[in-house]
């Protein structure tokens, strides 16, 4: 059992349509009493489990061919072996961005991307994304005059996509300075990174980074003369880990951390339990608007997109096993079932397992079905869910992929052995061939399928990005002492506010409680309508 802080309603706000004063948000916030919360972390969080880097970021790798291997050095985003540059089309320039002298049209060269000439294409993608991110655009319009993030220096490590670009430009409109790296070596949209660099953002990322490039880019964001970050926006915990490892004194000026992934949140809880979390941290991942929307609806749509783009597979009649029935697993299972697939589920949690059964899915152990299934999808956030023993027993042509943030779920390293042959079929698709001719189809080398191989629905990401922006505003403007060195959950009022900003898109009309009804339920007419412990 751990003590975890839960802060009270940030946004005791009237319905959509009011005049927003973001500067006053932290003034109306009050620190709630500490609450006991069973985090079910068990013994796994007894010690900090960050992996030490096997090589320093400053050591450049020797020039390698397309089939060479680079050593993994991170548990969350880079645990596995990967073929460097394997996700770059053969027509692309093979010169490393680190070896290029790049400048935008204004002469600024504080960035490192694939090709600045792609900026116009990236700008068009960002403009498309803006149409599907109404809440961020509303924040930008209502609050840019107040500049609630004036003086904020945000260092970010997330997927660099058109949706992230809308978030970054919103933070900039609200007064923040931003430096950004990618949290995944395959998810960066090069044209979007180019558009951001052309717009004056310090972006260090490109699709197909090596492991060494990954840490070099993070370091370039953090270690810059005359610029000290005071806020962290992280996805997976690698940025936070790097600062703790290399530049711990920076935390003296950092006001807070906003983290959106299961992997990153687990790391924060590890630090908190060990007494090593030296700044407040906001757990965005466990907010209702992240769990119930991003994790569920995003994956429900993008799992099919990723599989179709990479394999052209027909789903009807295929036998699929989904490992994990959290919100990500629920979304994947719902989509595949709707397409006519025969879906089984593996699960360790009896509550989630019962939900799977009640939703009509057969609950199995992976060993029981591994010989006959056509597709294996991991969604647990754990490690070694699919190991070499499972891979050896799979049928010929089985498709194997991961929908979790971390790439530790499939033991890809065990496949890097002399007796197995790897064949690149197309971008993000490898055949791994056994001596008897059996082959499996491995997607994105076990990394996050949807962001590595396809795209994700913008509207859902608008919900998460808005939550991140508001969490940054609150932590940055909070008076000293309001938040301790602990991990905080988002209040329901904040979730409800973010949801309300997206309702006008659907021409949706909320019912309002009468005074009598509000009194009967013991609620404020303007919310929150759910307690903080509701998930």
Secondary structure, DSSP 8 states (H G I E B T S, - for coil): -EEEEE---S----STTS---GGGHHHH------EEE----GGGGSS------SS-TTS------TT-EE----SSS--S-EETTTTS-TTS--S-GGGS----TTS----B-S-GGGHHHHHHHHHHHHHT-HHHHHHHHHHTTT-TTTT-EEEEEE--SHHHHHHHHHHHHTT-EEEEEESSTT---HHHHHHHHHTT-EEE--TT--HHHHHHHHHHHH-BTTB---EEEESSSHHHHHHHHH-GGGGGT--EEEE-SHHHHHHHHHHHHTT---SEEEE-TTSHHIIIIIIIIIHHHHHHHHHHHHH----TT-EEEEE--SHHHHHHHHHHHHTT-EEEEE-S-HHHHHHHHHTT-EE--HHHHTTT-SEEEE-SS-S-SB-HHHHHHS-TT-EEEE-SSSS-SB-GGGG-STTSEEEEEETTEEEEE-TTS-EEEEEGGGSBHHHHHS---HHHHHHHHHHHHHHHHHHHHS-TTSS-SSEEE--HHHHHHHHHHHHGGGT-------HHHHHHHT--TT---S-TT--
